[in-house]
């Protein structure tokens, strides 16, 4: 009976599970407390430690959302906006709130972008597809990335989906469609005004 969660612990576990399915990431201690009616984050931490001892969760110390369920569940990764596959658009322009269910195969920092344009069509990334972006992935020559011009004359900068190459004195953002030209950025300008937001790790298409 010692391994059976108490009633408050079960409510916390159920909330964590539901939150992860809905939001695609674990909740913070404060969010847990607000949801189950516990004011003290220390009290929440006490229950989480008990759930960990009982083998229901694992906690990653030092992270505000460092909770992992031992149960494999499906959950949604947030669709945070759209990404241009042609001329750069406003950085992650707003889209309708939605999630893309990816199961339990992504990290909490992963996110999804909706592709607009056809400049990556030869890489089988078409207008209307979803791309999974890993902001923590190491970037290598030729990777498909989200390249962002942070000083573009739009509210949030401008971003585009391209293959990334470093050449002598410049960066080449290469499309995968012969109808589109590469984007060349001087190396000094790149270091000053551009950055890579993340790497494409998967492509999803609704059929």
C-alpha positions in Angstrom: 0.0 0.0 0.0 3.0 2.3 0.5 3.4 2.5 -3.3 -0.2 3.7 -3.8 -0.4 7.4 -4.3 -2.4 9.4 -1.7 -5.4 11.3 -2.9 -3.5 14.6 -3.3 -0.6 12.8 -5.1 -3.1 11.1 -7.5 -4.6 14.5 -8.3 -1.2 16.0 -9.0 -0.2 13.0 -11.2 -3.5 13.2 -13.1 -2.9 17.0 -13.7 0.7 16.4 -14.9 -0.5 13.8 -17.3 -3.3 15.9 -18.7 -1.1 19.0 -18.9 1.6 17.2 -20.8 -1.0 15.8 -23.3 -2.4 19.3 -23.8 0.7 21.5 -23.7 3.5 19.1 -24.9 5.7 19.9 -21.8 5.6 19.3 -18.1 4.0 21.9 -15.7 5.9 24.0 -13.2 5.4 23.4 -9.4 3.5 26.7 -9.3 1.1 25.6 -12.1 0.6 22.3 -10.3 -0.2 24.0 -7.1 -2.7 26.4 -8.7 -4.4 23.5 -10.4 -4.9 21.2 -7.4 -5.4 24.0 -4.7 -2.0 23.8 -3.0 -0.6 27.2 -2.2 2.9 26.2 -1.1 5.3 25.2 -3.9 7.3 23.4 -1.2 4.2 21.3 -0.4 3.9 20.5 -4.1 7.6 19.5 -4.2 7.0 17.2 -1.2 4.3 15.3 -3.2 6.4 15.2 -6.3 9.2 13.6 -4.3 6.8 11.0 -3.0 5.6 10.3 -6.6 9.2 9.8 -7.6 9.9 7.4 -4.7 6.8 5.4 -5.8 8.2 5.1 -9.4 5.6 7.1 -11.2 7.8 10.1 -12.2 11.4 11.1 -12.7 12.6 14.6 -11.9 15.4 16.5 -13.6 16.9 18.6 -10.9 17.5 22.3 -11.6 14.8 22.6 -14.2 11.5 24.3 -13.6 9.7 21.8 -15.9 11.9 18.8 -15.1 9.2 16.2 -14.7 9.1 13.0 -16.7 6.3 10.4 -16.5 7.3 6.8 -16.6 4.1 6.1 -18.5 4.4 6.6 -22.2 1.7 9.0 -23.4 0.9 10.9 -26.5 1.1 14.6 -26.3 0.9 17.7 -28.4 3.8 19.9 -29.5 2.7 23.5 -29.8 2.2 25.0 -33.3 3.7 28.4 -32.6 3.3 30.1 -36.1 4.2 29.9 -39.7 7.6 29.8 -41.5 8.4 31.0 -45.0 9.8 28.6 -47.5 10.3 31.5 -50.0 10.7 35.2 -49.3 11.1 35.7 -45.5 7.8 36.5 -43.7 7.2 38.0 -40.3 9.0 35.9 -37.7 6.6 33.2 -36.7 3.4 34.9 -37.8 0.4 34.1 -35.6 -1.6 31.1 -36.5 -4.7 29.5 -34.9 -4.0 27.8 -31.6 -3.4 24.1 -32.2 -1.2 21.2 -31.3 0.4 18.4 -33.4 0.4 15.0 -31.6 3.9 13.5 -31.8 3.6 10.9 -29.0 6.5 10.9 -26.5 9.4 11.3 -29.0 10.3 15.0 -28.6 11.9 17.2 -25.9 10.0 19.9 -24.1 11.7 22.6 -26.2 10.7 21.2 -29.6 8.1 23.1 -31.5 6.2 22.9 -34.9 6.0 25.4 -37.7 3.5 25.5 -40.6 5.3 25.9 -43.9 4.2 28.6 -46.3 5.7 28.6 -49.8 7.4 26.1 -52.1 11.1 26.8 -52.1 11.9 23.5 -50.3 9.7 21.3 -52.5 12.7 19.2 -53.8 13.3 18.2 -50.2 9.7 17.0 -50.0 8.7 20.0 -47.8 5.6 21.5 -49.4 3.3 24.4 -48.7 1.0 23.4 -45.8 3.4 20.8 -44.3 4.5 20.9 -40.7 8.2 20.9 -39.7 9.4 19.8 -36.3 12.2 22.2 -35.1 14.8 21.2 -32.5 16.3 24.4 -31.0 18.9 22.4 -29.2 20.3 20.4 -32.1 23.9 20.9 -33.3 23.9 22.6 -36.7 26.1 21.1 -39.4 26.8 22.2 -43.0 23.9 21.5 -45.2 21.3 21.1 -42.5 17.8 22.5 -43.0 17.3 25.2 -40.5 15.1 28.1 -39.4 17.3 31.2 -40.2 16.1 34.4 -38.7 17.0 38.0 -39.6 16.6 39.5 -36.2 17.0 43.1 -37.4 14.5 42.8 -40.3 12.0 45.7 -40.5 9.1 43.7 -39.0 7.9 43.4 -35.5 9.5 40.0 -34.8 12.2 39.8 -37.4 12.0 37.6 -40.5 12.6 33.9 -40.8 13.0 31.4 -43.6 13.5 27.7 -44.0 16.6 26.8 -46.0 19.7 24.6 -46.1 22.6 26.4 -44.3 26.1 26.6 -45.8 29.1 28.7 -44.6 31.2 29.8 -47.5 34.3 32.1 -47.8 33.1 35.4 -46.4 29.4 34.7 -46.5 26.5 32.4 -45.5 24.4 30.7 -48.2 20.8 29.9 -47.5 20.0 27.4 -50.2 16.4 26.7 -51.4 15.5 23.3 -52.9 13.6 24.6 -55.9 15.2 25.8 -59.1 12.7 28.6 -59.4 14.1 30.2 -56.2 17.6 31.8 -55.8 19.8 31.3 -52.8 20.0 34.0 -50.2 23.6 35.2 -49.6 24.5 37.0 -46.4 27.9 38.6 -45.7 29.6 36.8 -42.8 29.9 40.0 -40.7 26.2 40.8 -41.3 25.3 37.2 -40.4 27.1 37.4 -37.1 25.6 40.8 -36.4 22.0 40.4 -37.6 21.1 36.8 -38.2 20.9 33.6 -36.1 19.8 30.0 -36.5 16.6 29.3 -34.4 16.7 25.5 -34.8 17.1 22.5 -37.1 14.4 20.6 -38.9 14.2 17.1 -37.6 10.9 15.9 -39.1 8.3 16.8 -41.6 4.6 16.1 -41.1 1.9 16.2 -43.8 -1.9 16.0 -43.3 -3.4 13.7 -45.9 
